[in-house]
Amino acid sequence: MKNNLIILVRHLPTKLNKNGIYMGSKLDEDIEVNEKRLDTFNKIISSMCQSLELCNTNTTIATSPLKRCVQTA
């Protein structure tokens, strides 16, 4: 039997998040682009992918249609 694995990842921060405002589904703001943060995020995801042996598997990414979620995915 094949094991399924679900990994939940929160979107990267937005300007509103940095000000303590949670948007829910009503506000649709872009993530705050910060090259250092994006580089760190990509390294963490890559490391997780390798440690869980997901890099060469049939992987599906599902995301909310909100901009910040699509941009993070």
C-alpha positions as a LaTeX table, in Angstrom:
\begin{tabular}{lrrr}
\hline
Residue & $x$ (\AA) & $y$ (\AA) & $z$ (\AA) \\
\hline
Met1 & 0.00 & 0.00 & 0.00 \\
Lys2 & 1.31 & 3.44 & $-0.93$ \\
Asn3 & 1.69 & 5.95 & 1.89 \\
Asn4 & 0.35 & 9.43 & 1.29 \\
Leu5 & 1.91 & 12.46 & 2.90 \\
Ile6 & 0.29 & 15.87 & 3.31 \\
Ile7 & 2.50 & 18.84 & 4.14 \\
Leu8 & 0.95 & 22.18 & 5.05 \\
Val9 & 2.98 & 25.33 & 4.41 \\
Arg10 & 1.82 & 28.79 & 5.39 \\
His11 & 2.24 & 31.56 & 2.84 \\
Leu12 & 5.18 & 33.93 & 3.08 \\
Pro13 & 4.55 & 37.23 & 4.92 \\
Thr14 & 2.74 & 40.22 & 3.46 \\
Lys15 & 3.07 & 43.85 & 4.52 \\
Leu16 & $-0.19$ & 43.56 & 6.44 \\
Asn17 & 1.06 & 40.45 & 8.29 \\
Lys18 & 4.15 & 42.36 & 9.39 \\
Asn19 & 1.81 & 44.97 & 10.92 \\
Gly20 & $-0.09$ & 42.29 & 12.86 \\
Ile21 & $-3.08$ & 42.26 & 10.50 \\
Tyr22 & $-4.51$ & 38.91 & 9.49 \\
Met23 & $-6.29$ & 39.07 & 6.15 \\
Gly24 & $-8.41$ & 35.95 & 5.99 \\
Ser25 & $-10.00$ & 35.47 & 2.59 \\
Lys26 & $-11.38$ & 39.00 & 2.24 \\
Leu27 & $-8.06$ & 40.75 & 1.46 \\
Asp28 & $-5.81$ & 39.50 & $-1.32$ \\
Glu29 & $-2.35$ & 41.02 & $-0.93$ \\
Asp30 & 0.94 & 40.03 & $-2.54$ \\
Ile31 & 3.73 & 38.56 & $-0.45$ \\
Glu32 & 6.47 & 40.94 & 0.59 \\
Val33 & 9.39 & 40.11 & $-1.66$ \\
Asn34 & 12.61 & 39.87 & 0.30 \\
Glu35 & 15.42 & 38.05 & $-1.50$ \\
Lys36 & 17.04 & 36.80 & 1.72 \\
Arg37 & 13.72 & 35.45 & 3.03 \\
Leu38 & 12.92 & 33.81 & $-0.33$ \\
Asp39 & 16.37 & 32.21 & $-0.45$ \\
Thr40 & 15.97 & 30.86 & 3.09 \\
Phe41 & 12.45 & 29.58 & 2.32 \\
Asn42 & 13.66 & 27.81 & $-0.84$ \\
Lys43 & 16.55 & 26.18 & 1.06 \\
Ile44 & 14.18 & 24.92 & 3.77 \\
Ile45 & 11.73 & 23.50 & 1.20 \\
Ser46 & 14.57 & 21.89 & $-0.77$ \\
Ser47 & 16.03 & 20.32 & 2.38 \\
Met48 & 12.60 & 19.03 & 3.43 \\
Cys49 & 12.03 & 17.61 & $-0.05$ \\
Gln50 & 15.34 & 15.75 & 0.06 \\
Ser51 & 14.96 & 14.45 & 3.62 \\
Leu52 & 11.45 & 13.14 & 2.88 \\
Glu53 & 12.60 & 11.72 & $-0.47$ \\
Leu54 & 10.00 & 13.73 & $-2.38$ \\
Cys55 & 12.28 & 15.20 & $-5.04$ \\
Asn56 & 11.82 & 12.40 & $-7.56$ \\
Thr57 & 8.23 & 11.49 & $-6.83$ \\
Asn58 & 4.92 & 12.38 & $-8.34$ \\
Thr59 & 4.09 & 15.34 & $-6.11$ \\
Thr60 & 0.99 & 17.53 & $-6.27$ \\
Ile61 & 0.87 & 21.07 & $-4.92$ \\
Ala62 & $-2.56$ & 22.36 & $-3.98$ \\
Thr63 & $-3.05$ & 26.00 & $-3.05$ \\
Ser64 & $-5.69$ & 28.58 & $-2.37$ \\
Pro65 & $-6.31$ & 30.93 & $-5.30$ \\
Leu66 & $-5.29$ & 33.92 & $-3.15$ \\
Lys67 & $-2.22$ & 35.72 & $-4.55$ \\
Arg68 & $-0.05$ & 35.28 & $-1.46$ \\
Cys69 & $-0.68$ & 31.52 & $-1.49$ \\
Val70 & $-0.03$ & 31.07 & $-5.22$ \\
Gln71 & 3.13 & 33.16 & $-4.97$ \\
Thr72 & 4.41 & 31.00 & $-2.10$ \\
Ala73 & 3.59 & 27.74 & $-3.90$ \\
\hline
\end{tabular}
